[in-house]
Amino acid sequence: APPSGNCSVTFIDESGVAEGRLAIAVADRKLPADSPLWGDVEGAIPFHHKRRFTFSLVGIEANYIRLIFEVGLPTRIATR
């Protein structure tokens, strides 16, 4: 039987300065990480200078879930 209740994941950025986005992909069978057969889940989660963020996996049905972090250097707005 599938698990019941909420299913959420929490990530902690120890430095608190990362920014980027988190994308989720799913598959019904074990695949290599770079396989084109992963199905992207709509709605990437942006993050910016968050030390901690939580997201829910409720409504996502799959045997395997791949989390893709696209992290970049923090951007600064220059003043003149």
Backbone as XML, in Angstrom:
<?xml version="1.0"?>
<chain id="A" units="angstrom">
  <residue number="1" name="ALA">
    <atom name="N" x="0.843" y="-1.189" z="0.000"/>
    <atom name="CA" x="0.000" y="0.000" z="0.000"/>
    <atom name="C" x="0.876" y="1.236" z="0.000"/>
  </residue>
  <residue number="2" name="PRO">
    <atom name="N" x="0.468" y="2.278" z="-0.732"/>
    <atom name="CA" x="1.258" y="3.507" z="-0.748"/>
    <atom name="C" x="1.222" y="4.188" z="0.612"/>
  </residue>
  <residue number="3" name="PRO">
    <atom name="N" x="2.253" y="4.972" z="0.929"/>
    <atom name="CA" x="2.256" y="5.679" z="2.203"/>
    <atom name="C" x="1.146" y="6.710" z="2.239"/>
  </residue>
  <residue number="4" name="SER">
    <atom name="N" x="0.637" y="6.969" z="3.420"/>
    <atom name="CA" x="-0.423" y="7.969" z="3.546"/>
    <atom name="C" x="0.139" y="9.204" z="4.240"/>
  </residue>
  <residue number="5" name="GLY">
    <atom name="N" x="-0.594" y="10.303" z="4.148"/>
    <atom name="CA" x="-0.164" y="11.535" z="4.795"/>
    <atom name="C" x="0.678" y="12.388" z="3.873"/>
  </residue>
  <residue number="6" name="ASN">
    <atom name="N" x="1.253" y="13.415" z="4.450"/>
    <atom name="CA" x="2.069" y="14.343" z="3.673"/>
    <atom name="C" x="3.445" y="13.771" z="3.408"/>
  </residue>
  <residue number="7" name="CYS">
    <atom name="N" x="3.985" y="14.103" z="2.283"/>
    <atom name="CA" x="5.354" y="13.728" z="1.935"/>
    <atom name="C" x="6.061" y="15.009" z="1.535"/>
  </residue>
  <residue number="8" name="SER">
    <atom name="N" x="6.981" y="15.450" z="2.370"/>
    <atom name="CA" x="7.691" y="16.682" z="2.058"/>
    <atom name="C" x="9.181" y="16.478" z="2.264"/>
  </residue>
  <residue number="9" name="VAL">
    <atom name="N" x="9.951" y="17.355" z="1.634"/>
    <atom name="CA" x="11.401" y="17.302" z="1.701"/>
    <atom name="C" x="11.885" y="18.678" z="2.145"/>
  </residue>
  <residue number="10" name="THR">
    <atom name="N" x="12.855" y="18.703" z="3.046"/>
    <atom name="CA" x="13.442" y="19.957" z="3.509"/>
    <atom name="C" x="14.925" y="19.956" z="3.193"/>
  </residue>
  <residue number="11" name="PHE">
    <atom name="N" x="15.411" y="21.045" z="2.623"/>
    <atom name="CA" x="16.831" y="21.227" z="2.344"/>
    <atom name="C" x="17.344" y="22.396" z="3.157"/>
  </residue>
  <residue number="12" name="ILE">
    <atom name="N" x="18.569" y="22.264" z="3.619"/>
    <atom name="CA" x="19.193" y="23.323" z="4.408"/>
    <atom name="C" x="20.481" y="23.760" z="3.711"/>
  </residue>
  <residue number="13" name="ASP">
    <atom name="N" x="20.578" y="25.050" z="3.432"/>
    <atom name="CA" x="21.779" y="25.641" z="2.852"/>
    <atom name="C" x="22.585" y="26.224" z="4.009"/>
  </residue>
  <residue number="14" name="GLU">
    <atom name="N" x="23.669" y="25.568" z="4.368"/>
    <atom name="CA" x="24.440" y="25.996" z="5.527"/>
    <atom name="C" x="25.034" y="27.385" z="5.362"/>
  </residue>
  <residue number="15" name="SER">
    <atom name="N" x="25.340" y="27.794" z="4.132"/>
    <atom name="CA" x="25.913" y="29.116" z="3.929"/>
    <atom name="C" x="24.838" y="30.193" z="3.839"/>
  </residue>
  <residue number="16" name="GLY">
    <atom name="N" x="23.661" y="29.836" z="3.362"/>
    <atom name="CA" x="22.558" y="30.786" z="3.257"/>
    <atom name="C" x="22.684" y="31.780" z="2.126"/>
  </residue>
  <residue number="17" name="VAL">
    <atom name="N" x="23.624" y="31.566" z="1.184"/>
    <atom name="CA" x="23.801" y="32.532" z="0.100"/>
    <atom name="C" x="23.485" y="31.960" z="-1.278"/>
  </residue>
  <residue number="18" name="ALA">
    <atom name="N" x="23.150" y="30.703" z="-1.365"/>
    <atom name="CA" x="22.887" y="30.082" z="-2.668"/>
    <atom name="C" x="21.607" y="30.636" z="-3.280"/>
  </residue>
  <residue number="19" name="GLU">
    <atom name="N" x="21.604" y="30.648" z="-4.602"/>
    <atom name="CA" x="20.383" y="30.992" z="-5.315"/>
    <atom name="C" x="20.318" y="30.173" z="-6.586"/>
  </residue>
  <residue number="20" name="GLY">
    <atom name="N" x="19.113" y="29.921" z="-7.035"/>
    <atom name="CA" x="18.923" y="29.118" z="-8.231"/>
    <atom name="C" x="17.512" y="28.572" z="-8.269"/>
  </residue>
  <residue number="21" name="ARG">
    <atom name="N" x="17.408" y="27.341" z="-8.746"/>
    <atom name="CA" x="16.086" y="26.719" z="-8.807"/>
    <atom name="C" x="16.236" y="25.222" z="-8.624"/>
  </residue>
  <residue number="22" name="LEU">
    <atom name="N" x="15.165" y="24.626" z="-8.180"/>
    <atom name="CA" x="15.087" y="23.183" z="-7.993"/>
    <atom name="C" x="14.025" y="22.657" z="-8.936"/>
  </residue>
  <residue number="23" name="ALA">
    <atom name="N" x="14.400" y="21.713" z="-9.788"/>
    <atom name="CA" x="13.449" y="21.077" z="-10.701"/>
    <atom name="C" x="13.302" y="19.616" z="-10.288"/>
  </residue>
  <residue number="24" name="ILE">
    <atom name="N" x="12.146" y="19.054" z="-10.537"/>
    <atom name="CA" x="11.843" y="17.673" z="-10.176"/>
    <atom name="C" x="11.503" y="16.900" z="-11.438"/>
  </residue>
  <residue number="25" name="ALA">
    <atom name="N" x="12.033" y="15.685" z="-11.543"/>
    <atom name="CA" x="11.705" y="14.791" z="-12.655"/>
    <atom name="C" x="11.346" y="13.430" z="-12.055"/>
  </residue>
  <residue number="26" name="VAL">
    <atom name="N" x="10.512" y="12.667" z="-12.758"/>
    <atom name="CA" x="10.039" y="11.382" z="-12.251"/>
    <atom name="C" x="10.200" y="10.280" z="-13.295"/>
  </residue>
  <residue number="27" name="ALA">
    <atom name="N" x="10.225" y="9.044" z="-12.792"/>
    <atom name="CA" x="10.283" y="7.873" z="-13.673"/>
    <atom name="C" x="9.647" y="6.692" z="-12.947"/>
  </residue>
  <residue number="28" name="ASP">
    <atom name="N" x="9.152" y="5.743" z="-13.713"/>
    <atom name="CA" x="8.564" y="4.532" z="-13.132"/>
    <atom name="C" x="9.567" y="3.395" z="-13.022"/>
  </residue>
  <residue number="29" name="ARG">
    <atom name="N" x="10.768" y="3.604" z="-13.574"/>
    <atom name="CA" x="11.822" y="2.584" z="-13.475"/>
    <atom name="C" x="13.148" y="3.271" z="-13.245"/>
  </residue>
  <residue number="30" name="LYS">
    <atom name="N" x="14.118" y="2.517" z="-12.770"/>
    <atom name="CA" x="15.435" y="3.074" z="-12.487"/>
    <atom name="C" x="16.105" y="3.487" z="-13.797"/>
  </residue>
  <residue number="31" name="LEU">
    <atom name="N" x="16.565" y="4.756" z="-13.843"/>
    <atom name="CA" x="17.199" y="5.305" z="-15.041"/>
    <atom name="C" x="18.516" y="5.967" z="-14.659"/>
  </residue>
  <residue number="32" name="PRO">
    <atom name="N" x="19.450" y="6.054" z="-15.601"/>
    <atom name="CA" x="20.645" y="6.857" z="-15.341"/>
    <atom name="C" x="20.240" y="8.320" z="-15.152"/>
  </residue>
  <residue number="33" name="ALA">
    <atom name="N" x="21.013" y="9.046" z="-14.380"/>
    <atom name="CA" x="20.684" y="10.444" z="-14.084"/>
    <atom name="C" x="20.552" y="11.299" z="-15.341"/>
  </residue>
  <residue number="34" name="ASP">
    <atom name="N" x="21.325" y="10.989" z="-16.379"/>
    <atom name="CA" x="21.295" y="11.817" z="-17.597"/>
    <atom name="C" x="20.370" y="11.277" z="-18.687"/>
  </residue>
  <residue number="35" name="SER">
    <atom name="N" x="19.525" y="10.318" z="-18.346"/>
    <atom name="CA" x="18.617" y="9.729" z="-19.333"/>
    <atom name="C" x="17.557" y="10.743" z="-19.778"/>
  </residue>
  <residue number="36" name="PRO">
    <atom name="N" x="17.241" y="10.784" z="-21.073"/>
    <atom name="CA" x="16.173" y="11.670" z="-21.553"/>
    <atom name="C" x="14.771" y="11.132" z="-21.239"/>
  </residue>
  <residue number="37" name="LEU">
    <atom name="N" x="14.678" y="9.962" z="-20.632"/>
    <atom name="CA" x="13.381" y="9.359" z="-20.334"/>
    <atom name="C" x="12.747" y="9.876" z="-19.037"/>
  </residue>
  <residue number="38" name="TRP">
    <atom name="N" x="13.487" y="10.679" z="-18.265"/>
    <atom name="CA" x="12.905" y="11.275" z="-17.072"/>
    <atom name="C" x="11.790" y="12.233" z="-17.485"/>
  </residue>
  <residue number="39" name="GLY">
    <atom name="N" x="10.687" y="12.225" z="-16.761"/>
    <atom name="CA" x="9.582" y="13.137" z="-17.033"/>
    <atom name="C" x="9.642" y="14.340" z="-16.104"/>
  </residue>
  <residue number="40" name="ASP">
    <atom name="N" x="9.762" y="15.526" z="-16.672"/>
    <atom name="CA" x="9.835" y="16.742" z="-15.855"/>
    <atom name="C" x="8.480" y="17.047" z="-15.222"/>
  </residue>
  <residue number="41" name="VAL">
    <atom name="N" x="8.518" y="17.445" z="-13.964"/>
    <atom name="CA" x="7.330" y="17.892" z="-13.258"/>
    <atom name="C" x="7.249" y="19.406" z="-13.431"/>
  </residue>
  <residue number="42" name="GLU">
    <atom name="N" x="6.078" y="19.917" z="-13.757"/>
    <atom name="CA" x="5.920" y="21.353" z="-13.974"/>
    <atom name="C" x="6.157" y="22.135" z="-12.692"/>
  </residue>
  <residue number="43" name="GLY">
    <atom name="N" x="6.684" y="23.335" z="-12.853"/>
    <atom name="CA" x="6.815" y="24.233" z="-11.721"/>
    <atom name="C" x="8.101" y="24.098" z="-10.941"/>
  </residue>
  <residue number="44" name="ALA">
    <atom name="N" x="9.218" y="24.546" z="-11.506"/>
    <atom name="CA" x="10.485" y="24.560" z="-10.777"/>
    <atom name="C" x="10.353" y="25.497" z="-9.577"/>
  </residue>
  <residue number="45" name="ILE">
    <atom name="N" x="11.108" y="25.208" z="-8.532"/>
    <atom name="CA" x="11.035" y="25.969" z="-7.297"/>
    <atom name="C" x="12.256" y="26.894" z="-7.219"/>
  </residue>
  <residue number="46" name="PRO">
    <atom name="N" x="12.043" y="28.204" z="-7.334"/>
    <atom name="CA" x="13.176" y="29.119" z="-7.223"/>
    <atom name="C" x="13.578" y="29.298" z="-5.758"/>
  </residue>
  <residue number="47" name="PHE">
    <atom name="N" x="14.860" y="29.517" z="-5.524"/>
    <atom name="CA" x="15.304" y="29.850" z="-4.170"/>
    <atom name="C" x="16.379" y="30.924" z="-4.251"/>
  </residue>
  <residue number="48" name="HIS">
    <atom name="N" x="16.395" y="31.781" z="-3.249"/>
    <atom name="CA" x="17.305" y="32.921" z="-3.239"/>
    <atom name="C" x="17.638" y="33.258" z="-1.788"/>
  </residue>
  <residue number="49" name="HIS">
    <atom name="N" x="18.849" y="32.969" z="-1.387"/>
    <atom name="CA" x="19.328" y="33.288" z="-0.043"/>
    <atom name="C" x="18.441" y="32.699" z="1.049"/>
  </residue>
  <residue number="50" name="LYS">
    <atom name="N" x="17.941" y="31.512" z="0.838"/>
    <atom name="CA" x="17.149" y="30.838" z="1.861"/>
    <atom name="C" x="18.035" y="29.824" z="2.564"/>
  </residue>
  <residue number="51" name="ARG">
    <atom name="N" x="18.042" y="29.845" z="3.855"/>
    <atom name="CA" x="18.816" y="28.865" z="4.595"/>
    <atom name="C" x="18.081" y="27.524" z="4.618"/>
  </residue>
  <residue number="52" name="ARG">
    <atom name="N" x="16.770" y="27.573" z="4.542"/>
    <atom name="CA" x="15.978" y="26.350" z="4.638"/>
    <atom name="C" x="14.746" y="26.498" z="3.765"/>
  </residue>
  <residue number="53" name="PHE">
    <atom name="N" x="14.460" y="25.481" z="2.975"/>
    <atom name="CA" x="13.189" y="25.483" z="2.251"/>
    <atom name="C" x="12.644" y="24.078" z="2.166"/>
  </residue>
  <residue number="54" name="THR">
    <atom name="N" x="11.337" y="24.021" z="2.195"/>
    <atom name="CA" x="10.613" y="22.756" z="2.195"/>
    <atom name="C" x="9.655" y="22.758" z="1.022"/>
  </residue>
  <residue number="55" name="PHE">
    <atom name="N" x="9.523" y="21.601" z="0.381"/>
    <atom name="CA" x="8.537" y="21.483" z="-0.682"/>
    <atom name="C" x="7.831" y="20.148" z="-0.533"/>
  </residue>
  <residue number="56" name="SER">
    <atom name="N" x="6.639" y="20.091" z="-1.054"/>
    <atom name="CA" x="5.794" y="18.906" z="-0.928"/>
    <atom name="C" x="5.878" y="18.040" z="-2.173"/>
  </residue>
  <residue number="57" name="LEU">
    <atom name="N" x="5.808" y="16.754" z="-1.978"/>
    <atom name="CA" x="5.746" y="15.807" z="-3.086"/>
    <atom name="C" x="4.337" y="15.213" z="-3.224"/>
  </residue>
  <residue number="58" name="VAL">
    <atom name="N" x="3.385" y="15.777" z="-2.509"/>
    <atom name="CA" x="2.007" y="15.303" z="-2.592"/>
    <atom name="C" x="1.505" y="15.484" z="-4.015"/>
  </residue>
  <residue number="59" name="GLY">
    <atom name="N" x="0.899" y="14.470" z="-4.570"/>
    <atom name="CA" x="0.370" y="14.517" z="-5.925"/>
    <atom name="C" x="1.349" y="14.019" z="-6.978"/>
  </residue>
  <residue number="60" name="ILE">
    <atom name="N" x="2.591" y="13.774" z="-6.588"/>
    <atom name="CA" x="3.573" y="13.236" z="-7.520"/>
    <atom name="C" x="3.613" y="11.725" z="-7.336"/>
  </residue>
  <residue number="61" name="GLU">
    <atom name="N" x="3.248" y="11.010" z="-8.382"/>
    <atom name="CA" x="3.244" y="9.553" z="-8.314"/>
    <atom name="C" x="4.332" y="9.005" z="-9.214"/>
  </residue>
  <residue number="62" name="ALA">
    <atom name="N" x="5.308" y="8.343" z="-8.610"/>
    <atom name="CA" x="6.414" y="7.769" z="-9.370"/>
    <atom name="C" x="7.193" y="6.826" z="-8.474"/>
  </residue>
  <residue number="63" name="ASN">
    <atom name="N" x="7.893" y="5.906" z="-9.082"/>
    <atom name="CA" x="8.762" y="5.018" z="-8.318"/>
    <atom name="C" x="10.104" y="5.674" z="-8.022"/>
  </residue>
  <residue number="64" name="TYR">
    <atom name="N" x="10.557" y="6.576" z="-8.909"/>
    <atom name="CA" x="11.843" y="7.251" z="-8.751"/>
    <atom name="C" x="11.650" y="8.742" z="-8.959"/>
  </residue>
  <residue number="65" name="ILE">
    <atom name="N" x="12.330" y="9.534" z="-8.139"/>
    <atom name="CA" x="12.272" y="10.993" z="-8.232"/>
    <atom name="C" x="13.689" y="11.517" z="-8.331"/>
  </residue>
  <residue number="66" name="ARG">
    <atom name="N" x="13.926" y="12.396" z="-9.305"/>
    <atom name="CA" x="15.237" y="13.022" z="-9.481"/>
    <atom name="C" x="15.093" y="14.505" z="-9.159"/>
  </residue>
  <residue number="67" name="LEU">
    <atom name="N" x="15.942" y="15.004" z="-8.263"/>
    <atom name="CA" x="15.957" y="16.414" z="-7.902"/>
    <atom name="C" x="17.139" y="17.066" z="-8.599"/>
  </residue>
  <residue number="68" name="ILE">
    <atom name="N" x="16.888" y="18.144" z="-9.313"/>
    <atom name="CA" x="17.913" y="18.832" z="-10.074"/>
    <atom name="C" x="18.089" y="20.233" z="-9.494"/>
  </residue>
  <residue number="69" name="PHE">
    <atom name="N" x="19.240" y="20.474" z="-8.878"/>
    <atom name="CA" x="19.546" y="21.793" z="-8.348"/>
    <atom name="C" x="20.378" y="22.543" z="-9.376"/>
  </residue>
  <residue number="70" name="GLU">
    <atom name="N" x="19.898" y="23.696" z="-9.775"/>
    <atom name="CA" x="20.643" y="24.586" z="-10.652"/>
    <atom name="C" x="21.033" y="25.777" z="-9.788"/>
  </residue>
  <residue number="71" name="VAL">
    <atom name="N" x="22.275" y="25.761" z="-9.317"/>
    <atom name="CA" x="22.736" y="26.763" z="-8.367"/>
    <atom name="C" x="23.752" y="27.669" z="-9.047"/>
  </residue>
  <residue number="72" name="GLY">
    <atom name="N" x="23.575" y="28.957" z="-8.848"/>
    <atom name="CA" x="24.501" y="29.930" z="-9.418"/>
    <atom name="C" x="25.058" y="30.837" z="-8.335"/>
  </residue>
  <residue number="73" name="LEU">
    <atom name="N" x="26.000" y="31.653" z="-8.727"/>
    <atom name="CA" x="26.543" y="32.620" z="-7.802"/>
    <atom name="C" x="25.506" y="33.704" z="-7.546"/>
  </residue>
  <residue number="74" name="PRO">
    <atom name="N" x="25.443" y="34.215" z="-6.325"/>
    <atom name="CA" x="24.487" y="35.293" z="-6.042"/>
    <atom name="C" x="24.760" y="36.491" z="-6.940"/>
  </residue>
  <residue number="75" name="THR">
    <atom name="N" x="23.686" y="37.118" z="-7.395"/>
    <atom name="CA" x="23.820" y="38.302" z="-8.227"/>
    <atom name="C" x="23.694" y="39.552" z="-7.365"/>
  </residue>
  <residue number="76" name="ARG">
    <atom name="N" x="24.339" y="40.575" z="-7.795"/>
    <atom name="CA" x="24.269" y="41.856" z="-7.062"/>
    <atom name="C" x="23.828" y="42.932" z="-8.029"/>
  </residue>
  <residue number="77" name="ILE">
    <atom name="N" x="23.054" y="43.834" z="-7.526"/>
    <atom name="CA" x="22.635" y="44.985" z="-8.329"/>
    <atom name="C" x="23.594" y="46.118" z="-8.016"/>
  </residue>
  <residue number="78" name="ALA">
    <atom name="N" x="24.277" y="46.589" z="-9.023"/>
    <atom name="CA" x="25.260" y="47.653" z="-8.823"/>
    <atom name="C" x="24.549" y="48.995" z="-8.696"/>
  </residue>
  <residue number="79" name="THR">
    <atom name="N" x="25.053" y="49.830" z="-7.822"/>
    <atom name="CA" x="24.522" y="51.188" z="-7.686"/>
    <atom name="C" x="25.517" y="52.156" z="-8.291"/>
  </residue>
  <residue number="80" name="ARG">
    <atom name="N" x="25.022" y="53.233" z="-8.823"/>
    <atom name="CA" x="25.909" y="54.235" z="-9.429"/>
    <atom name="C" x="25.905" y="55.494" z="-8.616"/>
  </residue>
</chain>
